[in-house]
Amino acid sequence: MTNAKKTIGILTGGGDVPGLNPAIRAITVRALREGFRVIGLRRGWAGLTDMVRDHEVDNTENFIELTEEVVNRAGRTGGTFLHTSRTRPSHLPKAQVPAHLAEQYTSEINDITPEILKNLEWLGINTLIPIGGDDTLSYGHRIHKEGVKVVAIPKTMDNDVPGTDYCIGFSTCVTRTIELTHKLRTSAGSHERFLVIEVFGRYAGYTALIPTMAGAANRCVIPEYEFDIERLTELMVEDRKKSPSHYSVCLISEGAKYGGEMSFEGGEVDQYGHKKLGGIGDKVSAMLKDLSPKYNDGRRVNIVNQRLGYLVRCGDPDAIDSMVPMAFGNLALDLVVAGKSGRLVSLRKGRYDSVPVHVVTETKKVLDVEKYYDTDRLRPQYRAFDGQPMWVMTSDV
């Protein structure tokens, strides 16, 4: 079969990040020039889930044929023009089973993978390129085991996909976190308060640690180490006294634990088994305020408390998240053209590479606390930079 008869499918799943559209553009432009046809699957795995295998049915909400004109227009922007979702076809709730499949799949939780495989075949997709975090890519691994050719691309603000030092979106997240933290300093300094900022990071603390290393904060709290609130208060008061403007800053990963538990916005669980994180910043702020008199000569310190959230997801990618997606997209096509599949493109110790896609299901990528985090001072530690990758502390090898 010649390349002209082959079709590549692209999808983006999970949370949006800056850099997804440049990745889609890079894949599409290279693929078209190599003689492939390219289909963009809308709304992550949801496009393949809701698709009706009938040429008379309008499936424009589920897929689109990609051209250079389409991707060039979006390639410089943030977000994903293909849209995204957290759909998991192997764990689909009964209420989300498409109407045309409702009589066939009647359990409370359904595995409709057989339909996904038929839909890929109906579209003529020979190789699928999912772009996502470990949840999205874990289902990519599942269908690869079912015989689908898969070449995966890692993206996540948290930078926690195993097998790669870097995931699309991480640089913009760090850049924005530093920028917004410095902007919030003016209010914290004006009112002589503690500044507590909740940032992304469910299991991995890179998005709190790296900005702190870059000077954005005095202290950081990460998911990998359960902090002592008394010690954090003592340190924050100490930092505030040393500051000419009488304020101090702490970055807190959303997945940080207090009392052995994460903080959640509610009890609802998504299809990947996750509750929506949120609220640890509020809890820590309240406790810091209450405990501050103990370490501040009996005087209470008030708080500026902010959750960055979508402010670091939205908007255009920075320089690195414009460049790396281009490289990842071309690396994915290198693998496709070479006839290789079951791979995750990666950036390891400053070099582009690929690893088996099954790594995303076998481990969690988390910070090496002993090596990179001072558990007494609640801040990064780094003893030597010689030989370290550019993104210090993010290497998982």
One Martini backbone bead per residue (centre of mass of N, CA, C, O) as a GRO file, in nm:
protein
  397
    1MET     BB    1   0.095   0.035   0.024
    2THR     BB    2   0.064   0.362  -0.021
    3ASN     BB    3   0.060   0.669   0.119
    4ALA     BB    4  -0.195   0.771  -0.048
    5LYS     BB    5  -0.371   0.532   0.113
    6LYS     BB    6  -0.309   0.673   0.380
    7THR     BB    7  -0.421   0.731   0.726
    8ILE     BB    8  -0.427   0.994   0.964
    9GLY     BB    9  -0.493   1.032   1.309
   10ILE     BB   10  -0.612   1.303   1.526
   11LEU     BB   11  -0.592   1.374   1.886
   12THR     BB   12  -0.733   1.549   2.179
   13GLY     BB   13  -0.685   1.512   2.535
   14GLY     BB   14  -0.810   1.662   2.793
   15GLY     BB   15  -0.649   1.920   2.874
   16ASP     BB   16  -0.571   2.220   2.781
   17VAL     BB   17  -0.290   2.354   2.582
   18PRO     BB   18  -0.027   2.511   2.486
   19GLY     BB   19   0.065   2.347   2.159
   20LEU     BB   20  -0.146   2.177   2.004
   21ASN     BB   21  -0.172   2.324   1.730
   22PRO     BB   22   0.127   2.298   1.643
   23ALA     BB   23   0.117   1.989   1.638
   24ILE     BB   24  -0.104   1.950   1.429
   25ARG     BB   25   0.038   2.105   1.208
   26ALA     BB   26   0.301   1.939   1.186
   27ILE     BB   27   0.169   1.674   1.111
   28THR     BB   28   0.004   1.761   0.864
   29VAL     BB   29   0.215   1.886   0.679
   30ARG     BB   30   0.401   1.640   0.667
   31ALA     BB   31   0.194   1.426   0.577
   32LEU     BB   32   0.102   1.556   0.310
   33ARG     BB   33   0.396   1.562   0.189
   34GLU     BB   34   0.406   1.231   0.217
   35GLY     BB   35   0.091   1.139   0.116
   36PHE     BB   36  -0.117   1.178   0.327
   37ARG     BB   37  -0.401   1.149   0.509
   38VAL     BB   38  -0.601   1.374   0.730
   39ILE     BB   39  -0.762   1.325   1.050
   40GLY     BB   40  -0.972   1.500   1.269
   41LEU     BB   41  -1.057   1.432   1.597
   42ARG     BB   42  -1.314   1.511   1.794
   43ARG     BB   43  -1.308   1.526   2.133
   44GLY     BB   44  -1.130   1.304   2.125
   45TRP     BB   45  -1.276   1.004   2.206
   46ALA     BB   46  -1.566   1.114   2.138
   47GLY     BB   47  -1.565   1.105   1.828
   48LEU     BB   48  -1.543   0.786   1.818
   49THR     BB   49  -1.795   0.731   1.997
   50ASP     BB   50  -2.027   0.907   1.823
   51MET     BB   51  -2.000   0.768   1.571
   52VAL     BB   52  -2.146   0.706   1.244
   53ARG     BB   53  -2.158   0.433   1.011
   54ASP     BB   54  -2.263   0.675   0.785
   55HIS     BB   55  -2.264   0.869   0.496
   56GLU     BB   56  -2.556   1.008   0.564
   57VAL     BB   57  -2.426   1.113   0.816
   58ASP     BB   58  -2.353   1.373   1.033
   59ASN     BB   59  -1.989   1.400   1.135
   60THR     BB   60  -1.871   1.697   1.198
   61GLU     BB   61  -1.848   1.659   1.522
   62ASN     BB   62  -1.616   1.412   1.489
   63PHE     BB   63  -1.483   1.506   1.203
   64ILE     BB   64  -1.188   1.616   1.001
   65GLU     BB   65  -1.036   1.727   0.724
   66LEU     BB   66  -0.700   1.804   0.679
   67THR     BB   67  -0.535   2.109   0.605
   68GLU     BB   68  -0.324   2.365   0.565
   69GLU     BB   69  -0.537   2.588   0.597
   70VAL     BB   70  -0.647   2.495   0.868
   71VAL     BB   71  -0.372   2.473   1.041
   72ASN     BB   72  -0.244   2.755   0.992
   73ARG     BB   73  -0.460   2.924   1.141
   74ALA     BB   74  -0.407   2.761   1.432
   75GLY     BB   75  -0.087   2.717   1.488
   76ARG     BB   76  -0.051   3.002   1.674
   77THR     BB   77  -0.243   2.892   1.888
   78GLY     BB   78  -0.427   2.806   2.138
   79GLY     BB   79  -0.528   2.521   2.220
   80THR     BB   80  -0.797   2.323   2.047
   81PHE     BB   81  -0.967   2.290   1.744
   82LEU     BB   82  -1.063   1.984   1.810
   83HIS     BB   83  -1.091   1.952   2.085
   84THR     BB   84  -1.210   1.813   2.409
   85SER     BB   85  -1.185   1.532   2.649
   86ARG     BB   86  -1.269   1.265   2.912
   87THR     BB   87  -1.305   1.024   2.742
   88ARG     BB   88  -1.370   0.655   2.807
   89PRO     BB   89  -1.447   0.380   2.623
   90SER     BB   90  -1.392   0.157   2.862
   91HIS     BB   91  -1.573   0.378   3.069
   92LEU     BB   92  -1.888   0.410   2.986
   93PRO     BB   93  -2.154   0.559   3.065
   94LYS     BB   94  -2.478   0.509   2.999
   95ALA     BB   95  -2.547   0.820   2.949
   96GLN     BB   96  -2.297   0.824   2.709
   97VAL     BB   97  -2.429   0.648   2.520
   98PRO     BB   98  -2.508   0.632   2.220
   99ALA     BB   99  -2.808   0.592   2.071
  100HIS     BB  100  -2.706   0.371   1.851
  101LEU     BB  101  -2.593   0.188   2.125
  102ALA     BB  102  -2.803   0.145   2.362
  103GLU     BB  103  -2.896  -0.161   2.312
  104GLN     BB  104  -2.597  -0.288   2.344
  105TYR     BB  105  -2.528  -0.078   2.593
  106THR     BB  106  -2.650  -0.137   2.944
  107SER     BB  107  -2.453  -0.068   3.138
  108GLU     BB  108  -2.324   0.146   3.360
  109ILE     BB  109  -2.047   0.028   3.243
  110ASN     BB  110  -1.868   0.061   2.925
  111ASP     BB  111  -1.710  -0.130   2.658
  112ILE     BB  112  -1.656   0.024   2.324
  113THR     BB  113  -1.402  -0.068   2.162
  114PRO     BB  114  -1.523  -0.217   1.913
  115GLU     BB  115  -1.629   0.056   1.791
  116ILE     BB  116  -1.361   0.202   1.761
  117LEU     BB  117  -1.236   0.002   1.563
  118LYS     BB  118  -1.456   0.034   1.343
  119ASN     BB  119  -1.422   0.342   1.304
  120LEU     BB  120  -1.130   0.338   1.207
  121GLU     BB  121  -1.186   0.157   0.964
  122TRP     BB  122  -1.403   0.336   0.826
  123LEU     BB  123  -1.188   0.580   0.797
  124GLY     BB  124  -0.895   0.450   0.726
  125ILE     BB  125  -0.710   0.429   0.973
  126ASN     BB  126  -0.367   0.341   1.025
  127THR     BB  127  -0.281   0.593   1.213
  128LEU     BB  128  -0.260   0.702   1.554
  129ILE     BB  129  -0.246   1.044   1.711
  130PRO     BB  130  -0.225   1.096   2.035
  131ILE     BB  131  -0.283   1.386   2.250
  132GLY     BB  132  -0.160   1.355   2.592
  133GLY     BB  133  -0.195   1.215   2.876
  134ASP     BB  134  -0.202   0.932   3.064
  135ASP     BB  135  -0.499   0.884   3.012
  136THR     BB  136  -0.525   0.909   2.707
  137LEU     BB  137  -0.273   0.712   2.650
  138SER     BB  138  -0.385   0.454   2.783
  139TYR     BB  139  -0.594   0.408   2.554
  140GLY     BB  140  -0.391   0.397   2.329
  141HIS     BB  141  -0.263   0.137   2.435
  142ARG     BB  142  -0.511  -0.040   2.421
  143ILE     BB  143  -0.550  -0.023   2.102
  144HIS     BB  144  -0.273  -0.129   2.035
  145LYS     BB  145  -0.333  -0.415   2.153
  146GLU     BB  146  -0.570  -0.441   1.921
  147GLY     BB  147  -0.385  -0.331   1.645
  148VAL     BB  148  -0.327  -0.038   1.655
  149LYS     BB  149  -0.158   0.224   1.525
  150VAL     BB  150   0.058   0.401   1.761
  151VAL     BB  151   0.144   0.755   1.810
  152ALA     BB  152   0.255   0.940   2.080
  153ILE     BB  153   0.181   1.257   2.258
  154PRO     BB  154   0.291   1.465   2.511
  155LYS     BB  155   0.060   1.629   2.746
  156THR     BB  156   0.108   1.866   3.024
  157MET     BB  157   0.129   2.082   3.281
  158ASP     BB  158   0.268   1.873   3.494
  159ASN     BB  159   0.486   1.679   3.360
  160ASP     BB  160   0.375   1.342   3.415
  161VAL     BB  161   0.484   1.180   3.180
  162PRO     BB  162   0.625   0.908   3.116
  163GLY     BB  163   0.944   0.900   2.928
  164THR     BB  164   0.963   1.223   2.977
  165ASP     BB  165   1.083   1.550   3.040
  166TYR     BB  166   0.856   1.655   2.826
  167CYS     BB  167   0.552   1.851   2.797
  168ILE     BB  168   0.311   1.992   2.654
  169GLY     BB  169   0.271   2.315   2.838
  170PHE     BB  170   0.488   2.357   3.064
  171SER     BB  171   0.631   2.622   2.992
  172THR     BB  172   0.384   2.807   2.998
  173CYS     BB  173   0.312   2.748   3.289
  174VAL     BB  174   0.574   2.855   3.413
  175THR     BB  175   0.574   3.135   3.289
  176ARG     BB  176   0.296   3.224   3.408
  177THR     BB  177   0.354   3.175   3.705
  178ILE     BB  178   0.578   3.380   3.728
  179GLU     BB  179   0.428   3.628   3.621
  180LEU     BB  180   0.179   3.623   3.820
  181THR     BB  181   0.334   3.627   4.082
  182HIS     BB  182   0.476   3.899   4.039
  183LYS     BB  183   0.211   4.061   4.019
  184LEU     BB  184   0.100   3.978   4.312
  185ARG     BB  185   0.318   4.118   4.486
  186THR     BB  186   0.200   4.404   4.503
  187SER     BB  187  -0.031   4.329   4.696
  188ALA     BB  188   0.126   4.188   4.918
  189GLY     BB  189   0.314   4.434   4.978
  190SER     BB  190   0.101   4.655   5.034
  191HIS     BB  191  -0.031   4.453   5.280
  192GLU     BB  192   0.167   4.258   5.425
  193ARG     BB  193   0.150   3.955   5.306
  194PHE     BB  194   0.055   3.654   5.224
  195LEU     BB  195   0.129   3.449   4.934
  196VAL     BB  196  -0.113   3.220   4.794
  197ILE     BB  197  -0.057   2.967   4.536
  198GLU     BB  198  -0.244   2.772   4.320
  199VAL     BB  199  -0.136   2.493   4.135
  200PHE     BB  200  -0.052   2.265   3.940
  201GLY     BB  201  -0.058   1.917   4.053
  202ARG     BB  202  -0.143   1.606   4.139
  203TYR     BB  203   0.147   1.422   4.168
  204ALA     BB  204   0.328   1.663   4.063
  205GLY     BB  205   0.566   1.946   4.153
  206TYR     BB  206   0.686   2.116   3.910
  207THR     BB  207   0.492   2.381   3.901
  208ALA     BB  208   0.625   2.472   4.184
  209LEU     BB  209   0.936   2.424   4.179
  210ILE     BB  210   1.047   2.573   3.927
  211PRO     BB  211   0.949   2.863   3.998
  212THR     BB  212   1.102   2.870   4.267
  213MET     BB  213   1.384   2.836   4.145
  214ALA     BB  214   1.326   3.114   3.968
  215GLY     BB  215   1.197   3.319   4.210
  216ALA     BB  216   0.875   3.328   4.271
  217ALA     BB  217   0.938   3.186   4.557
  218ASN     BB  218   1.005   3.078   4.881
  219ARG     BB  219   0.783   2.847   4.876
  220CYS     BB  220   0.685   2.488   4.850
  221VAL     BB  221   0.410   2.262   4.776
  222ILE     BB  222   0.390   1.906   4.738
  223PRO     BB  223   0.267   1.586   4.671
  224GLU     BB  224   0.532   1.411   4.765
  225TYR     BB  225   0.499   1.598   5.036
  226GLU     BB  226   0.403   1.620   5.365
  227PHE     BB  227   0.336   1.892   5.529
  228ASP     BB  228   0.407   2.135   5.783
  229ILE     BB  229   0.228   2.398   5.895
  230GLU     BB  230   0.415   2.509   6.111
  231ARG     BB  231   0.669   2.530   5.935
  232LEU     BB  232   0.551   2.710   5.716
  233THR     BB  233   0.483   2.948   5.898
  234GLU     BB  234   0.765   3.004   6.005
  235LEU     BB  235   0.891   3.061   5.724
  236MET     BB  236   0.699   3.289   5.629
  237VAL     BB  237   0.769   3.483   5.858
  238GLU     BB  238   1.070   3.496   5.805
  239ASP     BB  239   1.047   3.605   5.514
  240ARG     BB  240   0.885   3.862   5.582
  241LYS     BB  241   1.100   3.995   5.767
  242LYS     BB  242   1.322   4.010   5.530
  243SER     BB  243   1.134   4.184   5.376
  244PRO     BB  244   1.099   4.512   5.281
  245SER     BB  245   0.766   4.455   5.217
  246HIS     BB  246   0.633   4.239   5.402
  247TYR     BB  247   0.652   3.949   5.239
  248SER     BB  248   0.531   3.619   5.120
  249VAL     BB  249   0.581   3.309   4.919
  250CYS     BB  250   0.348   3.040   4.806
  251LEU     BB  251   0.347   2.732   4.640
  252ILE     BB  252   0.062   2.512   4.553
  253SER     BB  253  -0.025   2.212   4.490
  254GLU     BB  254  -0.328   2.068   4.425
  255GLY     BB  255  -0.209   1.769   4.540
  256ALA     BB  256  -0.168   1.841   4.813
  257LYS     BB  257  -0.124   1.725   5.147
  258TYR     BB  258  -0.359   1.713   5.429
  259GLY     BB  259  -0.403   1.465   5.641
  260GLY     BB  260  -0.358   1.255   5.386
  261GLU     BB  261  -0.519   1.459   5.187
  262MET     BB  262  -0.688   1.573   4.938
  263SER     BB  263  -0.844   1.835   4.752
  264PHE     BB  264  -1.193   1.886   4.670
  265GLU     BB  265  -1.475   2.016   4.506
  266GLY     BB  266  -1.592   1.714   4.488
  267GLY     BB  267  -1.738   1.379   4.427
  268GLU     BB  268  -1.694   1.367   4.137
  269VAL     BB  269  -1.620   1.124   3.881
  270ASP     BB  270  -1.442   1.043   3.630
  271GLN     BB  271  -1.354   0.807   3.381
  272TYR     BB  272  -1.053   0.796   3.540
  273GLY     BB  273  -1.113   0.840   3.868
  274HIS     BB  274  -1.135   1.158   3.904
  275LYS     BB  275  -1.125   1.423   4.099
  276LYS     BB  276  -1.164   1.754   4.147
  277LEU     BB  277  -0.937   1.971   4.214
  278GLY     BB  278  -0.949   2.181   4.513
  279GLY     BB  279  -0.855   2.396   4.812
  280ILE     BB  280  -0.568   2.398   4.943
  281GLY     BB  281  -0.522   2.705   4.945
  282ASP     BB  282  -0.749   2.772   5.143
  283LYS     BB  283  -0.652   2.601   5.382
  284VAL     BB  284  -0.369   2.720   5.414
  285SER     BB  285  -0.451   3.013   5.452
  286ALA     BB  286  -0.615   2.972   5.713
  287MET     BB  287  -0.383   2.847   5.881
  288LEU     BB  288  -0.176   3.074   5.857
  289LYS     BB  289  -0.348   3.291   5.989
  290ASP     BB  290  -0.391   3.141   6.266
  291LEU     BB  291  -0.067   3.083   6.321
  292SER     BB  292   0.099   3.353   6.295
  293PRO     BB  293   0.114   3.465   6.594
  294LYS     BB  294   0.316   3.248   6.704
  295TYR     BB  295   0.558   3.380   6.493
  296ASN     BB  296   0.450   3.715   6.522
  297ASP     BB  297   0.418   3.844   6.806
  298GLY     BB  298   0.083   3.805   6.800
  299ARG     BB  299   0.052   3.871   6.494
  300ARG     BB  300  -0.144   3.884   6.227
  301VAL     BB  301  -0.152   3.739   5.896
  302ASN     BB  302  -0.253   3.806   5.601
  303ILE     BB  303  -0.414   3.713   5.278
  304VAL     BB  304  -0.318   3.617   4.948
  305ASN     BB  305  -0.551   3.426   4.748
  306GLN     BB  306  -0.464   3.212   4.458
  307ARG     BB  307  -0.597   3.063   4.161
  308LEU     BB  308  -0.486   3.005   3.846
  309GLY     BB  309  -0.549   2.787   3.647
  310TYR     BB  310  -0.658   2.894   3.333
  311LEU     BB  311  -0.432   3.114   3.307
  312VAL     BB  312  -0.211   2.879   3.218
  313ARG     BB  313  -0.383   2.760   2.961
  314CYS     BB  314  -0.426   3.005   2.813
  315GLY     BB  315  -0.349   3.100   2.515
  316ASP     BB  316  -0.046   3.132   2.401
  317PRO     BB  317   0.242   3.005   2.326
  318ASP     BB  318   0.549   2.977   2.384
  319ALA     BB  319   0.845   2.910   2.245
  320ILE     BB  320   0.864   2.611   2.337
  321ASP     BB  321   0.545   2.555   2.266
  322SER     BB  322   0.627   2.593   1.951
  323MET     BB  323   0.874   2.396   1.906
  324VAL     BB  324   0.823   2.111   2.029
  325PRO     BB  325   0.564   2.033   1.867
  326MET     BB  326   0.710   2.030   1.597
  327ALA     BB  327   0.907   1.805   1.673
  328PHE     BB  328   0.702   1.590   1.763
  329GLY     BB  329   0.547   1.573   1.496
  330ASN     BB  330   0.796   1.484   1.324
  331LEU     BB  331   0.869   1.237   1.494
  332ALA     BB  332   0.606   1.087   1.443
  333LEU     BB  333   0.652   1.072   1.131
  334ASP     BB  334   0.911   0.915   1.135
  335LEU     BB  335   0.773   0.660   1.250
  336VAL     BB  336   0.558   0.616   1.036
  337VAL     BB  337   0.749   0.599   0.787
  338ALA     BB  338   0.911   0.352   0.935
  339GLY     BB  339   0.674   0.159   1.062
  340LYS     BB  340   0.621   0.264   1.353
  341SER     BB  341   0.484   0.158   1.675
  342GLY     BB  342   0.415   0.196   2.004
  343ARG     BB  343   0.489   0.510   2.058
  344LEU     BB  344   0.663   0.769   2.248
  345VAL     BB  345   0.737   1.072   2.235
  346SER     BB  346   1.053   1.242   2.330
  347LEU     BB  347   1.243   1.418   2.596
  348ARG     BB  348   1.592   1.337   2.670
  349LYS     BB  349   1.841   1.512   2.777
  350GLY     BB  350   1.792   1.708   2.509
  351ARG     BB  351   1.664   1.462   2.338
  352TYR     BB  352   1.515   1.319   2.082
  353ASP     BB  353   1.264   1.055   2.114
  354SER     BB  354   1.158   0.714   2.200
  355VAL     BB  355   0.901   0.511   2.354
  356PRO     BB  356   0.712   0.296   2.488
  357VAL     BB  357   0.372   0.337   2.549
  358HIS     BB  358   0.349   0.156   2.816
  359VAL     BB  359   0.473   0.358   3.028
  360VAL     BB  360   0.195   0.507   3.103
  361THR     BB  361   0.094   0.230   3.277
  362GLU     BB  362   0.355   0.158   3.485
  363THR     BB  363   0.382   0.464   3.592
  364LYS     BB  364   0.484   0.743   3.790
  365LYS     BB  365   0.564   1.079   3.753
  366VAL     BB  366   0.793   1.204   3.993
  367LEU     BB  367   0.951   1.358   4.231
  368ASP     BB  368   1.275   1.371   4.367
  369VAL     BB  369   1.296   1.446   4.686
  370GLU     BB  370   1.585   1.379   4.783
  371LYS     BB  371   1.721   1.545   4.540
  372TYR     BB  372   1.505   1.829   4.507
  373TYR     BB  373   1.391   1.844   4.820
  374ASP     BB  374   1.351   2.048   5.101
  375THR     BB  375   1.182   1.936   5.385
  376ASP     BB  376   1.255   2.180   5.576
  377ARG     BB  377   1.244   2.441   5.368
  378LEU     BB  378   1.037   2.415   5.136
  379ARG     BB  379   1.242   2.367   4.879
  380PRO     BB  380   1.462   2.368   4.658
  381GLN     BB  381   1.733   2.145   4.557
  382TYR     BB  382   2.080   2.218   4.445
  383ARG     BB  383   2.420   2.113   4.390
  384ALA     BB  384   2.432   2.058   4.065
  385PHE     BB  385   2.451   2.134   3.699
  386ASP     BB  386   2.630   1.940   3.583
  387GLY     BB  387   2.456   1.752   3.334
  388GLN     BB  388   2.194   1.880   3.327
  389PRO     BB  389   1.906   1.939   3.219
  390MET     BB  390   1.730   2.205   3.138
  391TRP     BB  391   1.498   2.060   3.304
  392VAL     BB  392   1.537   2.068   3.602
  393MET     BB  393   1.402   1.779   3.778
  394THR     BB  394   1.240   1.620   3.518
  395SER     BB  395   1.391   1.370   3.513
  396ASP     BB  396   1.327   0.996   3.486
  397VAL     BB  397   1.664   0.893   3.462
   0.00000   0.00000   0.00000
